[in-house]
Amino acid sequence: MNEFLHVFIMFLVAGGIGVLALIVGAVLGPKKPSRTKLMAYESGNDPIGSARERFPVHFYLVAMLFIIFDIETAFFYPLAVSFNKLGTFAFWEALAFVVLVAVGYFYILKKGVLEWK
């Protein structure tokens, strides 16, 4: 339990700094709302249409695929760190993982998920 005490203290300090920043901003910040300040920010442009506009499903598919392939790279970090200790077993397991991901990648390419029309 003693090993995690420093990590716990770090989380407490980080959370305290975040809460303190919110409180100080709310107390000391200017409070003069206007129509322009309360308007939705659209990269410097005036908003057009409703904010409840639907996105195409294609957008969500690409977003999910990005997350999946991003997580895949995170799985390789522990393997790279301890590759010498694991030996050839780790190599074959990593190769099987890469083949599986490549099959999925070629499948989504064949389905045309990454093609914007």
N, C-alpha and C positions, 0 to 999 in steps of 0.2 A: 504494500500500500504506500510505502514511503517513496517509491520510485515515481508514482503518479502524482505526488503532492505538488511538484513544480509545474506540471502540466495543468493541473486543476487551478493553481494560483494564476497561471498565465491566462486561462479562460476567464477567470473572474476579473482580472485586470482589463482584459480586452473588452469584455461585456460592460464593465464599469465605465470605460472610456467612451464606448458607444452611447450608453444611456446618458452620460454627462454631456456629451456633444449635443444630443437631442434636447436636453433640458435647457442648456445654455442658449441654443439657437432659438428655442421657443420663448424664452424669457427676454433675451436681449435683441432679438431680430425685429426688423421693422414690420408693422402691422397696418399697412395702408393698401387694402385690396382695391383693385380697379377691374374694369371689364377686361382690359388687355392682359393684366396679370393672371386673371382666373381662366383665361382662354387656354385650350389645349395647345401644347407645343408640338409643332410638326416640322422640325428642322428649319425654323425660320419662315416657313410658308403659312399662309392662312389655311386653316383646316377646311376641307371641301367634303361635303356629304356627311353621312352618319358615322359615328365611331363603331356602330354595331354591324359594319360590313363584314360579310363572310369571306374567309380566305379559301382558296382552292385546296382540296385535299392533298394535292401534289406538294404544296408547301410543307405540310405536316410530315409527309413521307420523307422528304429530303431532310427535314430537321431530325426525325427519329434515326435515319441512317447515319447522319453526322454524329449523333450521340453514340450509336452503337460502335462505329469505327473509332471514335475517340476513346471509348472505354477499352476497346481492343488494344490500343497502344499503351494504356495504363496497365494492362495485364502483362505486358512484356517487361516492364521495369523490374519487378521482383525477380523475374527469370534472369535478366541480364546481370543483376547484382549477385545472384548466387549460382551462376551457370557452372563455374568450376567445381563447386561442391556437389552438384546434382549429376554430372556426368552425361553419358549418352542417352539416358532415359529422358532427361529434360529436352535434349535435342529432338528426339522423336515425338515427344508430346507437343513441343512448340511447332514442329513441322505439321503435325496433324491439325493443330489449331489454325495455322496459316492456310492450309488446304481447305479446311472447312469455311473459313472466312472468305477465301478466294472463290469458292463455289457460290456462296451467297452473293458476293459482289458481281460475279458474271451473271447470276440469275437476275439481279436487279437491272443490270445493263441490258439484258435480253428483253425484260419487261418494259424497258423505256422509262423507268422511274426518274432517272437523272436527266432526261431530255426536256428542256423547256420549250413549250410550243406557243 
